[in-house]
Amino acid sequence: MRYSWLNQNGLSTCVLFMTGWGMDPLPFSSIPSGRFDILMLSDYQHLEPVNMQLLAQYEQCHLVAWSMGVWVAGHLLHEVRDRFTTRTAIGGTLDPIQATTGIPPEAYDSILQNFTRNLLNDFHLSMFTDEQEAQRFFNNRPDRTPDDLLAELNAFKKHYLNYGTSADIFTQKIVTSRDRVFPFKNQLRAWGKKESTILKLPHFPFYTLPGWEALVDGAF
């Protein structure tokens, strides 16, 4: 696991951001941080307890987990959930490789078995419904090698098969209705309609939303 500060200005409040597969700080560097310091976790080839000492100085902490990071957050943070005033899941579920409540296993395995740079381009395009947002991402793509990405993809499957469903620690569950990675209906089944906030967002929602404050405050 890799820790990266997207913003570290000695503020009193911090957001711990559990990102999805294949990411690093580059795609997120231009997102307004508002009143928060932002600590990002990425690269889940090896799971280990989260270093909560990095958050010890903050008066208040919030959790934002996206995509495969939703499962990771539920798995790693369930015993320390009370450290976070709000805990937001967006564009992911507690069963990330599952036919009815996650990414269908055949779709996941197809990426594993046919992984190429062209397929990666197609996957990244599928995270967006807006061409300008997609281009913004491609101009700031993660600086990670194909071998590294494939290793993490394999690791996610092994982690999930080993540990199963992760804990529901979330105070807010945002379903991204224009998602082409985690199908909308699967997200809705996973959380339940009454427990969900449904937003017309693509899988990568961060360029559509105004900033981190929207996710923490629920100001959509």
N, C-alpha and C positions, 0 to 999 in steps of 0.2 A: 504494500500500500504506500502511496505517495501523498505527502502533505504539501500543499502549496497555498501561500497567502495571496489571495486575489486583491485584498486590501488590508493593510495593517497600519493603522494610524493611532493606536492607543485609545480607541473609543471605549465606551462603557458596555457596549452591546456587540455580540458577535453572532454571525450565522455560520453554522457548520453545514457545508454543502457536500452531500454524498452524490457524486456525479455518476453517470452511466458508463457503459463499456466504451473503451477506446479513447477516452478523453485526456486532456491535459489543460493547463490554464489558458492556452491561446484563444479558444473560441469565446471565453467568458471575460476576457480582459477589458473589454469596452463597455460592459454592462454597469450602469450606475450603481454604486454601492450604498448610496444614501447615508443613513446614520449608523451603518454597521461596518465593523471589520468582517472580512469574509475569509474563512479557512476552508479550503477544498480538499477532499479526499478523492483519489483516483487510483487506477491500476490495482485491481483486486485479484491478481494472480495468486497471492498468498494472503489469507485472512489472519488478522491478529487483533487483539484488543485495541480499541481506539485510545490514543494518548490523550486522556482528558486533562492532563496537566497543562496542555496548550490552551485550555479554556479557563484555567483557574483564576486568572486576573479579572475576568469579566463579571459584571454585576448581573447580567442577563444574557442567556444564550437561546438561540432558535435553531431548529433543525429543518433543512430543506433537502429532501431526497428525491432524486429523479431517475426514471427508467430502471435499470438494473440496480441502481443505488438504493431503491426502495427496499428491495429484499436484503441488501447488505446492512442497511440501517436497522431494520427490524431484527436481524440476526445478531448484530454486534452491540446494539445500544439498548436493548430491552431492559437491562438491569440498571441503567443510568438514565432512563427516560425522563425522570423528574428534574434533571439538570436543565432541561429545555422547556422554556415557557410555552412555545408552540412547536408542533412537529408536523411538517407538511410533506405529503407524498404527492408527486405529480408524474403522470405518464408512466406509471409502473404499478406492479402488484406484489403481493406476498408470495405468489407462485409464478415466477417469471417465465418458466418453460412448461406450459400447461395448455392443453387444447382449448379449454373453455374460460380460463381465468388468467391467461398470460400470453406469451408468444407461442403459437402452435409448434410442437416439437418438430414437425416435418419442415417448417419454415426455418427454425433455428439450425437444424441439422443440414439443411441445404446450404446455408451460409458456411458452416463448418467444412463441409465436404467440397465446396466449390470456391473457396476463398481465393480471390485474386484482387489486384489493385482496381481492375474495372468493376468488380462486384462491390468493392468498398466504396467506389464513387457512386454506384447506384444506391447503395444503402444510405450514404450521406444525403443524397438527393431526396430519398424517400422520407427523410426527417422533416421536410419542409413542404409547404403548399404555396409559398410566395417566392418568386424568382430572386428578388432582391435580397431576401433573408438568406436564401441558399447561397448566393454569391458572397454575401458577407461571411458566411461560415467558411466557404472555400478559400477566401482570402486569409482566413485565420485558422486553418485546419490544424488539428493536433500534430505535433512533431513526433510521431511514433512509427516504428517500422512495421511492415506487414507481419513479420514473424512475431513481434511483440503483441500485436493485436490478436493474432490467431491464438497465441498462448493464453491470453486473457479470456478469449471466447471459450476455449476448451475448459479453462479453470472454472468459469461461471457454471458450466454444466455439471462439472464434478462437485462443486460446492453445493449446488441445489440438490443433486441426487443424494449427496451424503447427509445433508442437514434438513432437507424438506422445507415445508412452509415456515416462513419466519414470523415473528411476533408482530401483532398489530399494535404499534406504539403511537399511531398517528392521531393528531387532533383535527387535521384537515386533510381530506382526500380529494385531489383535483383530477378529474377525468378529462383527458384531452380528446375531444370528439372528432378531430380531423387527423387522428393518429394513424399512420400506416405501418407502425412497428408493433406497438401494443394495441391490438384492435379495440376500437371503442366499446363494442359489445362485451368483450372479455373484461375490460376494466370495470365496466358497469356491473357485470355479474360478480366480479371479485369483491367489490366494495359494497354493493347494494345501492339502489337509487336514492334512498332516504339519507344515506351516509355520505353521498358524493356531492361535490360541486362540479357541474359539467360546464366546461368552457370550450369555445370554438377555437382550439389551438392545435397546431401540428405537434408531432412528437418532440421536436426541439422547440420549446415555447419561449425561450429567453429573449429572442429578438422581437417578439410580438408584445410581450409584457413590458411595462415602462421601467422595471428595475426590480431589485431584490425586495424592496419595501412592499411591492404589490403581493408577493408571495407570502411574506411574513404577516402583513396586515389584512390580507384578504380583500384588498382594494382593487378589484378588477374592473 
